[in-house]
Amino acid sequence: MRGLLFALLGGACITLQGVANSRISQDIGTWQAATVTQLTGFIMALLILLFVRDGRRRGLSQIKPLYLIGGAFAAVIIFSEVTAIHQVGVTFTISALLIAQLCLTFLVDSKGWFGVVKQKMKLPQFIGLGMMIAGVIILKF
């Protein structure tokens, strides 16, 4: 249950961040908005880290270099999301974003990429994804 609550919180924050970034980008530019967002996110994460102290610093050297660039994806995410919000609106952007996430997670799970345990995708998962895609198409028109 706790995981679901955090997932819902994360989803709400993604939407709020997208809307805020879209507004910021109208005033100062999209890459500037991405920079401000990344900077404030770094500061917030650092402050939380200083209070929570729940990780192991020594483990940093054991992380594969490829995984260390994960934060760099955020710049692309922010730019793409802001640009999409300006062109197609918040609802359609977030819907398409979620579908893209699901499609890629299907691949990651089914192929076992990034060291995750392989999951076999069954008909109900494909039906669910198809229903979401149909819902977005209906939502757009």
C-alpha positions in Angstrom: 0.0 0.0 0.0 2.8 2.4 0.9 4.4 1.8 -2.6 1.1 2.7 -4.3 0.8 5.9 -2.3 4.4 6.9 -3.3 3.6 6.1 -6.9 0.5 8.3 -6.8 2.5 11.1 -5.1 5.2 10.8 -7.8 2.6 10.9 -10.6 1.0 14.0 -9.1 4.4 15.7 -8.8 5.3 14.9 -12.4 2.1 16.6 -13.5 2.6 19.6 -11.2 6.3 19.9 -12.3 5.3 19.8 -16.0 2.7 22.6 -15.5 5.2 24.7 -13.5 8.0 24.1 -16.0 5.7 25.1 -18.9 4.8 28.3 -17.1 8.5 29.1 -16.3 9.5 28.3 -19.9 7.1 31.0 -21.2 9.0 33.6 -19.2 12.6 32.5 -19.5 12.8 29.6 -22.1 12.6 25.9 -22.0 16.2 25.0 -21.3 16.3 27.7 -18.7 13.3 26.1 -17.1 15.0 22.7 -17.2 18.1 24.2 -15.5 16.0 25.8 -12.7 14.1 22.6 -12.2 17.3 20.5 -12.1 19.0 23.0 -9.7 16.0 23.2 -7.3 15.6 19.4 -7.5 19.3 18.9 -6.6 19.0 21.3 -3.6 15.9 19.6 -2.3 17.4 16.1 -2.7 20.6 17.3 -1.0 18.6 18.8 1.9 16.6 15.6 2.4 19.8 13.5 2.2 21.4 15.6 5.0 18.4 15.0 7.2 17.5 11.4 6.4 21.0 9.9 5.9 19.6 6.5 4.8 22.2 5.6 2.1 25.7 4.2 1.8 28.2 6.6 0.4 30.8 3.8 -0.1 28.6 2.0 -2.5 28.9 4.8 -5.1 32.0 3.3 -6.6 30.2 0.0 -7.2 27.6 1.6 -9.4 28.0 1.0 -13.2 28.9 4.2 -15.0 25.9 3.9 -17.3 23.5 4.1 -14.4 25.2 7.3 -13.1 23.8 9.3 -16.1 20.2 8.6 -15.0 19.8 12.2 -13.8 20.8 13.5 -17.2 17.6 12.0 -18.6 15.7 14.6 -16.6 16.9 17.4 -18.8 15.4 15.6 -21.9 12.3 14.8 -19.9 11.7 18.4 -18.9 12.4 19.8 -22.4 10.1 17.2 -24.0 7.3 17.6 -21.5 7.3 21.4 -21.6 7.4 21.4 -25.4 4.6 18.9 -25.6 2.5 20.8 -23.0 2.8 24.0 -25.1 1.7 22.1 -28.3 -0.9 19.6 -27.2 -1.9 20.5 -23.6 -1.3 19.0 -20.2 -3.8 16.2 -20.2 -2.7 14.7 -23.6 1.0 15.2 -22.7 0.8 13.4 -19.4 -1.4 10.6 -21.0 1.2 10.1 -23.8 4.0 10.2 -21.3 2.4 7.5 -19.2 1.9 5.3 -22.2 5.5 5.8 -23.3 6.6 4.8 -19.8 4.5 1.7 -19.9 5.7 0.6 -23.3 9.3 1.0 -22.3 8.8 -0.8 -19.0 7.2 -3.7 -20.9 10.5 -4.0 -22.8 12.7 -3.6 -19.7 10.7 -6.2 -17.8 10.4 -8.7 -20.7 14.0 -8.4 -21.7 15.5 -8.2 -18.2 17.4 -5.0 -19.1 19.3 -3.1 -16.4 19.6 -6.2 -14.2 15.8 -6.5 -13.4 14.3 -9.9 -13.2 12.6 -10.9 -16.4 8.8 -10.8 -16.3 6.6 -12.6 -18.8 4.0 -10.3 -20.3 0.6 -11.9 -20.6 -2.5 -11.1 -22.5 -4.1 -9.0 -19.6 -1.1 -6.6 -19.6 -1.3 -6.1 -23.4 -5.1 -5.6 -23.1 -4.6 -3.0 -20.4 -2.0 -1.1 -22.4 -4.2 -1.2 -25.5 -7.1 0.2 -23.4 -4.9 3.0 -22.2 -3.9 3.8 -25.7 -7.5 3.7 -26.9 -8.4 6.0 -23.9 -5.8 8.6 -24.9 -7.0 8.5 -28.5 -10.6 9.0 -27.3 -9.4 11.8 -25.0 -7.6 13.6 -27.8 -10.7 13.7 -30.1 
